[in-house]
Amino acid sequence: MMLVRCVLAAFGVWAAVLCGSAVSSRAQDGVSRDEVVAAMRQAATFYRESVAVEGGYVYHYSLDLAQRWGEGAATPDQVWVQPPGTPTVGMAYLKAYEATGDSYYLDAAREAAEVLAYGQLRSGGWTNSIDVARREGRRFSGGDKRRDGNSSLDDGQTQSAIQLVVLVDEALEFENEEIHESAMMALDALLAAQFANGAFPQVWRGPASKQPVLKASYPDYDWRTEGRIKEYWDMYTLNDNVCGYVADALVTAHRVYGDEKYLAALARLGDFLILAQMPDPQPAWAQQYNYDMHPIWARAFEPPGVSGDESQEAIETLMKAFEATGDPKYLEPIPRAVFYLRESLLPDGRLARYYELQTNRPLYMQRNGRQYELTYDDSDLPSHYGWKTDSRLEKLERQYNELNENGSRPSDSRRVSESRVAQVVGDLDEQGRWISVYDKEALVGQPKFQRGMKYLSSDVFCRNMTTLGRYLEDSSKD
């Protein structure tokens, strides 16, 4: 069996798990390794054989599987690409294969990769979902309405698909022609979509246009009323961690295929983040830039401004570029950015999503019907958007210091607790389901669940499978 490894932070739920020999171990409350292996197989069998559609998945399911949701209701023939959809579930299977050596999981991961290959767009990447109704064995067809669609990097859509097809390609020893061709097609298209300055757009249909390489600066026009660009998605994008997810995909591609062009693309992405750091008095990053490297509007409620969330993600991506290349220039922007962000913390210790250009006042939106209005008042914010974000500055500064002093960050050596494993195994019902109960306010674009509604969650499935796989890894070391 070929060992498959991956930088799994792009999915937010993973730690690397390695296959290990069967070791007799029993948790304090009586959950043995064999029982963990059996629980994983029972859960995967239900999810693969009862939940999957053509090897693909969405976010949520009613218990009778009659209703399915991604970002909103999904048709019976839709599977989701955007995490935690098909690529995320495929990664869970792949990790289970590594932890157990059971080829059942590799077959399930292969099926997920094959449906991604089917839904791959002619532009080389993916958008948020795939319609499998017209699947006829043709490669890269994606249904008649989607063959020529825009490939998207929003919310990790194309990046997560790349991660899965590349890692399944490796696990299958590069012998599955359809999956290998899909991986090569996607990576070639991704590199072609990179601008000369190293940036990526939110979406693309063809190679990047030629643009000048400039440093970020403040606009010399009234950004409140001028400079709105309808096709903002063609511009340089940091929104929703586009850069971090791309970096993860490039690191994986470089490790698996050994081609230096992927490392070079990651270095150029780091170069872009150096260029995109705003000058004083706000040495951090915006969500979106135009070709003149000015922060710009995106959607009607996303004004130009320095962003607390995307700035933290930019710092994380710069550290990834340093780890991959060893070039200290990628660490140089970080201290100034962290100091600025610390000085910009809100009274509750969080960061604003937006800080007004140059004044650095926290900037929000109020909704008046269908219209959004800029405000400094945070007392009546629309509920569909994250106007404030948790500070990760302490962790980022600690990781920066480790990289600066030692050249690397220590791996996560925390063991999965036996009580947690026992809980996960105990929560599995007789059908092999982990049932969730909805207890939060509904979000725009998400299922309008009633409080107390029971449902199945792909995210929960993946997290629980990962927890059990990590326990097997830990037990193999004892």
N, C-alpha and C positions, 0 to 999 in steps of 0.2 A: 504494500500500500504506500502510495506516495504521500508524504506529509505536506499538508497545505497550511500555509500561514497567511495572515492578513493583518493589515492595520485596520482594526474594526471600529475605531472611534467614530467614523462617519455615520454608523448606525446607532451609536449612543448606548448600546446595551452589552457590548462584547468585551471579553478578555480572551487572549489566545489560550486554546486548550489543545493538548497533545495527546496522542493515543498512548495507552499504557497497558501493561500486562494485567491480567485479572488478579486482583489482590483481595484476599478475604478481609473485609473491614465492616464494622457494624457501628452505626451511630448509637449514642447513648440511649435513645428512645426506640431502638430496635429496627431501624431502616438499614438494611444491608446493601452492599454494592450490587448484588444480584437483583434486589428489589428496585434499585434505582435504574438499572439497565432495563428491567421489565417495564417500569413506568414510562421511560422515554420511548420505548418501542410501541407501547399501547397508545400514547398520546400522538406519536407521529403517524401511526396507522390510521387513526381516526382523521387526523388533519389531511393526510395525503389522499385517503380513499373515500372520504365522505365530504370534505370541505373543498378540495381543489377543483378547479375548472381548467381542464387542459394543462394541468401542472401549475396553474397560477392562482393567486390569492388576492383578496381585498383586505380592508382594515378590520371590519366588524361583521358579525353574522347574528341573526336571530337564532334562538336555540333549535328551531325546526329547519334552519338553513333556507327558509323561503325568502328572507330579506337579507340583502347584502349591501354594505356601504363602504365607499372609499371616502373621498371628500364629497359627501352627499351620496344619494342613492346610486347603486350600481345595478346595471342590467344583469340578467342571468348569464350573459355572454361576455361580461367585462371582467378583466383582472387588472389589478393596480400595479404600476411600476414604482410610483413614489413610496418611499418608506412610510410605514412599516408593511408594505405590500409584498409582492412576489420576490424581489431580491432579498429582502430581510428574512423572509421565511426560508428561502433557498439557502441563505447563509446559516440559519439554524440547523438545517439538515446537514450541511457540510461540516459544521462543528461537531454534530453528533456522530458523524462518520469518523472524524478524527479521534474522537474520544472512545469509540467502541469498536471500530473496525468493521461494523456491520454494513454490508454493501446496500442494504435496503435504503439507508439514508443517502448514499451517493446516487442511487437511482432517482430518489425524490428530488435531490438538488439538480440532477441532470434535466429532469422534466421541467423544473422551474427555469433553467437556463435556456431550454429549447423553446419555451413559450416566449421568452424575451427575444430570442433570435427571430422568431416568427413576427413579433410586433415591432421589430427594429425599423426605423424610418429610413427612407432613401438618403436622407441627410446624414445618416450614420449613428444617430443617437435615439433617444426615446422621449416621449412626452409622458403625462402622468398615468395613462391607462392604455389598455390594449383590448380591442374587440376581437374575440376569437370566433365569432359566428361564421366567418367566411374562411376559416382555416382549411386549406386544401393541400397542405404539404409543400407549399411554395415558400422559399426562403425570403425573409425580409418583406413580406407582403403587407401585413398589418391591417388588412381590410381595405376595401376600395376607397374609403374616405380618408385614409390616413397614410397612404404610401408616401405622399410628398409633404408631410407635415413638418413643422419646426421641431428640431431637437431641443430639449430643454435641460438646463442645469439647475433650475429652480428646485429648492428643497431636496437636492441630492438625487433627482430622478435619473438622469443619464449616468451619473457617477456611481450610484448604487448598482445599476444594471451592469456597468463595466466591471465592478468588483466581482459580482457573481460569475459572469461568463468567463472572466479571466481565471478565477480560482477553480471553477469547474473544469475549464480547459486543462489546467495544470493537473488536477486530480485524475482526469481521464487520460493523462499522458499525451495530450495534444492529438489524440486519435479520432475525436469526434469532429468531423469536417464542418458540420453546421455550426457548432459552438465556436470552434477555432476561427472560422471565417467571420463570425459575428464579432468576436473580440478584436480581431485585426481591423475590421471595418470601423468599429466604434472608436478605437484608439487613433486610427488615422484621421478620422473626422474631427475628433477632439483636438488633435494637434493643429489641424488646419483652421480650426475656429479661434485659435489663440492670436491675439493682436501682436503687432511688432513690439509693443511695450511690455508684453507678457500677460496682459489682462485677458479675461474671457467675458463674452456677453452672457446674458441670461438665457437667450435662445439663439439658434443659428439654423440656417438652411443651406449655407455654403461656406466657402472659405472666408476668413475675416477680411474686411476691407483694409486698404492701406491708409494708415493714419500716422500723424507725426508723434514722436516720442517726447512728451513734455512732463514737467513736474506739476504736482497739484498746486492750485492757487485759488484764491477767493474770487468769485465773479465780480466784475466791475459794473454790473447792472443790477436793477432791483429784482432780486430773485423771487420775491413774493408775487410779482405780476408778470415777469418776463422769463423767457428761457424754458418754458415747459415744452417737452418733447414727447409727442405721442408715442413714438416707437422707442421708448426708453430701454426696452429689452435688448436693443441692438448695441447699447453702450456698455462701458466698462462696469462690471457688476461685482459687488461684495455681498449683496443682500442674501440673507438666509444661508450664510456660510458657503456660498458658491466656491470660494477659493479653497477653503479647508477640505471640502469634499473632492474637489479636483485634485488637490495635493495627495489625498489618500489614494485615489485611483492611479495617479502617476507613480507613486511609491510602489504600489502593488504590481503595476505593469513592469516597472524596472526590475523588481526582484524576480518575477516569474519569467520574463523573456530575456532579461539581461541586455536590453538595447539601451544604449546611452542617450538616445533621443528623448526618452521619457524623463530621465534625470535632467537633461538640458531644459526641457519644457518646465519642469518644477523650478529650476533655477531662474528662468525668465519670469515665472509667476512671482517668485520672491522679489525679483527686481522691480516688478510692477508695484508691489506693496510698499517698497521703499519710495518709489516715485509718488505714490498716492497718499503718503502721510502728509497731512495738511501742515502748513507752516504755523509758527506761533501767531496767535496765542492758543491754538488748539491742535497740538501735534498728535492727532489721532486720525481716524478714517471716517469717510462718509459711506453711505449705502451704495451710491451710484454716482458715476462721473460721466460727463460728456467727453468728446474727443479733444476739447481744450483743457481737460482735466479740472473742470469746475464741478463741484457737487450739484446735482440736478434733482428735480422732482421725478418720482416714479408714479405710483398710483395717486389718486386725489388726496389720500390721507398720508402720503409719504413725502414730506417736504425735503428739500436739500438741508443738510445739517450734518454735524458730526454725530456719529451714532455710538452709543455706549455698547450695544450688543455687537455690532459688526467690528468695532475696534478691538474688542476682546478676541473675536474670532481671527482678526488679522494678526494679532500677536501670536496666537496659537499656530497659525499657518507659517509665520516667519520662523518659529522654532522648528517646525517640521522641515522647512527648507534648510536650516542650519544642520539638523541631524542628518539629512540626506547628503548634503554637499560638503559639510565641514567648513564652509566659508563664514567667518565671523561677521561679515558685513550684514548678514541677516539678523543678527542680534543687536546691532547698533541702534536701530530705531526704538527698541523696546523700553529702556529706562525712561526716556522723555515721555513716551506715551503713557506708561503706568503712572508716573508722577502726575501728569495732567488729569488722568481719569480719577485718581485718588482725590485730587482737589475738586473734582466735579461731582462727587457722590452726593446724592440727595439726603435729606435729613434721616430717612429711614434706612440708609446704607446701600440703597440700590442705585443704579444708573438710569438716567433717562434714555429712551430710545433715540431722541433727537436733542441736540443742543444747537441753539441758534448760531449761525455763522458769525464769528468774531465777538459777539457779545457774550456767548456761552450760556445764555439763559436757557433753562429747560423749556422745550417747545412741544406743545401738544395740539390736539385737534378737538373741536366740538362739532357735533353733528346737528344740522338744522335741516330736517327733511332729508333730501338726497345730497345736500351740500355740506361740505366740510369747511370749517373756519379755523384759522390758526389762533392759538391762545397760549398764554402762559399759565392758565388756570387748570389745575389737574383735578378739580372737584367733580366734573361731570364728563368723564371720558367715555367714548364708545367702547363697548365691551368686546368687540370682535378682534382686537389688535393688542399686542403687547407693548404698551406705551412706556413701561419701565421694565428693567431686566436686572436679575440678580448680579451682584458683583462677584467676579471670579479672580479679582486682582491678587489676593493673597496667594492663591494657588499658582497663578501665572508668574508672579514675582519669584516664588520658590523654585518653579521649574526653570525660569531664566537663570537664576543663580546656580542651579545644578549644571545647566548646560554651559554656562560661562566658566565655571570652575573645573568641571569634569568632562565636558564634551558630550555628555549623554544624560538622560533621565533614567532613574532606576525603574525597573519594571514593577508592576503591581504584584506584590507577593502575598496579598491578603487571601486567606483561605475561606472557602465557603463554609459557613457554620453548619454543623450537623442539625441544629434545630431548624434552620432555614430549609435544608434539604428535606427533613421530615415533614415540614409544613407543605412544601410543594408536592411531594408524593401523596400526602394525605388529602390535598385539595383536588386531586384527580378523581373524577367520578367513574362509575362503572362502565361508561361508554368511552372513556379515554379523553374526557373534556375537562379543561379548566374553565369554569364558568365565572364570569365577571358580573358584578352588580353595579349599575350606574348610580353614582351619588354626587355628580357634579353638575354645574350649570351647563347647558348646551352651548356650543360655540357656532357662530355663523360658518356655514360650509361643512359642518359635521352633523352626524345623526342627531335628530331631535328626540333623543331618548327621554322617557319619563323617569323620574327618580325611582329607584328600586327595580328598574327593568333589568332582566338577566340577558346576557349576550355572550358571544365568543369574541375574543380579541386576538388578532395576529400578534400584536405587540406582547401580550401576556404569554402566548404560546412560545414566542422566541425567547423571552427573558427566562421563562421557566426551563426550557430545554437547555439554555446556556448555563443556568445555575446547576442543573444536574450533571451536565458535561464537565463543568469545572470541578464538581465534587469527585467525579471519576478520576480526573487528572490528579487532584490532591491525594486521593486514596492510593494511587499508583506509586506515589513517592514515599509512602509510609513503610 
